[in-house]
């Protein structure tokens, strides 16, 4: 959820829920939890008060930066262990599996 908000600042709750395949009622509770932790915030649209735009807070941005570093280190360790060619093969196989589940 944080990644969706990070990559799409101002995304609506409905758009984010749809992107993640989460029912809107469940999504609202998740956003409530992120707001309570100070990681995300909702703002009402100036044009349509029913529309809530989602943004990361500074704390949310800092957490995402930390998570990106952890992910990069993890990717590096996989590449180091498998080698670049085998890692590419693994990624291709995982993409193929992901495409199957998207169908």
Order of alpha helices (4+ residues) and beta strands (2+ residues): alpha-beta-alpha-alpha-beta-beta-alpha-alpha
